[in-house]
Amino acid sequence: MAKRRWWEHTEAVALGMKELDRGRPGWEHHIDLDKLNVGHMGNCVLGQLFGGNWLAGLIALGCPSHEEEPTWADDRGFRCVGHEGSLTTAWKRAIQARRQARETEVIGT
């Protein structure tokens, strides 16, 4: 497996965030960044949002089928076998940026 470049993680996470925004608005406020770990189904983004059930999260967000699950999840940054650490970092950065942007919006209004 070729190593994913950082911007590929960033793009995948952006797609995952769009799925979450559509299916679970406000999701970013329910993620514990200290526990976030894409390599652990209970502590990944979907695991934290769906009671430790990563697969339930995929289904709730519209993953088309079990056969398509690996590609669908990879494309949206919900998994990346062998690169969990860098993908976790990408999610943490994206969530922190989202939270900071929302705080700035609230302060600015």
C-alpha positions as a Python dict, from the first residue, in 0.01 Angstrom:
ca = {
    (1, 'M'): (0, 0, 0),
    (2, 'A'): (140, 339, -96),
    (3, 'K'): (176, 594, 179),
    (4, 'R'): (-97, 854, 170),
    (5, 'R'): (20, 1212, 147),
    (6, 'W'): (-100, 1461, 409),
    (7, 'W'): (-323, 1646, 164),
    (8, 'E'): (-497, 1320, 74),
    (9, 'H'): (-588, 1279, 441),
    (10, 'T'): (-706, 1639, 447),
    (11, 'E'): (-926, 1582, 141),
    (12, 'A'): (-1067, 1259, 282),
    (13, 'V'): (-1143, 1422, 617),
    (14, 'A'): (-1317, 1710, 439),
    (15, 'L'): (-1544, 1457, 263),
    (16, 'G'): (-1609, 1280, 594),
    (17, 'M'): (-1697, 1610, 759),
    (18, 'K'): (-1949, 1684, 481),
    (19, 'E'): (-2113, 1346, 539),
    (20, 'L'): (-2129, 1414, 912),
    (21, 'D'): (-2265, 1767, 862),
    (22, 'R'): (-2540, 1624, 645),
    (23, 'G'): (-2625, 1328, 865),
    (24, 'R'): (-2534, 1448, 1214),
    (25, 'P'): (-2527, 1830, 1242),
    (26, 'G'): (-2321, 1958, 1534),
    (27, 'W'): (-2122, 1635, 1549),
    (28, 'E'): (-1792, 1816, 1613),
    (29, 'H'): (-1908, 1916, 1962),
    (30, 'H'): (-1940, 1551, 2062),
    (31, 'I'): (-1585, 1443, 1983),
    (32, 'D'): (-1334, 1405, 2265),
    (33, 'L'): (-1007, 1502, 2096),
    (34, 'D'): (-802, 1351, 2379),
    (35, 'K'): (-954, 1009, 2306),
    (36, 'L'): (-975, 1043, 1928),
    (37, 'N'): (-795, 754, 1758),
    (38, 'V'): (-889, 642, 1408),
    (39, 'G'): (-721, 308, 1476),
    (40, 'H'): (-969, 221, 1753),
    (41, 'M'): (-1331, 165, 1653),
    (42, 'G'): (-1462, 292, 1985),
    (43, 'N'): (-1255, 611, 1987),
    (44, 'C'): (-1262, 705, 1618),
    (45, 'V'): (-1499, 978, 1501),
    (46, 'L'): (-1780, 733, 1417),
    (47, 'G'): (-1719, 527, 1729),
    (48, 'Q'): (-1756, 833, 1950),
    (49, 'L'): (-2071, 948, 1772),
    (50, 'F'): (-2242, 609, 1744),
    (51, 'G'): (-2184, 449, 2083),
    (52, 'G'): (-1865, 268, 1991),
    (53, 'N'): (-2023, 116, 1680),
    (54, 'W'): (-1820, 226, 1379),
    (55, 'L'): (-2026, 16, 1139),
    (56, 'A'): (-2353, 168, 1265),
    (57, 'G'): (-2203, 507, 1186),
    (58, 'L'): (-2119, 405, 832),
    (59, 'I'): (-2472, 275, 778),
    (60, 'A'): (-2632, 586, 932),
    (61, 'L'): (-2427, 808, 701),
    (62, 'G'): (-2533, 616, 393),
    (63, 'C'): (-2256, 370, 312),
    (64, 'P'): (-2411, 188, 15),
    (65, 'S'): (-2317, -172, 99),
    (66, 'H'): (-2088, -397, 298),
    (67, 'E'): (-1885, -464, -17),
    (68, 'E'): (-1828, -92, -72),
    (69, 'E'): (-1752, -17, 295),
    (70, 'P'): (-1369, -20, 276),
    (71, 'T'): (-1349, 223, -16),
    (72, 'W'): (-1637, 440, 106),
    (73, 'A'): (-1482, 469, 453),
    (74, 'D'): (-1129, 531, 318),
    (75, 'D'): (-1250, 801, 78),
    (76, 'R'): (-1413, 987, 368),
    (77, 'G'): (-1130, 952, 617),
    (78, 'F'): (-1313, 712, 845),
    (79, 'R'): (-1037, 452, 805),
    (80, 'C'): (-694, 417, 649),
    (81, 'V'): (-527, 88, 731),
    (82, 'G'): (-162, 140, 816),
    (83, 'H'): (-189, 520, 844),
    (84, 'E'): (-413, 561, 1146),
    (85, 'G'): (-180, 801, 1328),
    (86, 'S'): (-157, 1054, 1047),
    (87, 'L'): (-529, 1026, 975),
    (88, 'T'): (-608, 1084, 1343),
    (89, 'T'): (-391, 1396, 1331),
    (90, 'A'): (-579, 1518, 1023),
    (91, 'W'): (-915, 1473, 1199),
    (92, 'K'): (-792, 1650, 1513),
    (93, 'R'): (-667, 1947, 1312),
    (94, 'A'): (-988, 1970, 1111),
    (95, 'I'): (-1210, 1950, 1420),
    (96, 'Q'): (-999, 2208, 1605),
    (97, 'A'): (-1017, 2442, 1304),
    (98, 'R'): (-1394, 2395, 1282),
    (99, 'R'): (-1441, 2466, 1653),
    (100, 'Q'): (-1220, 2776, 1636),
    (101, 'A'): (-1407, 2906, 1332),
    (102, 'R'): (-1741, 2857, 1511),
    (103, 'E'): (-1611, 3035, 1821),
    (104, 'T'): (-1493, 3324, 1606),
    (105, 'E'): (-1838, 3344, 1440),
    (106, 'V'): (-2008, 3358, 1781),
    (107, 'I'): (-1767, 3619, 1915),
    (108, 'G'): (-1801, 3828, 1597),
    (109, 'T'): (-2183, 3842, 1610),
}
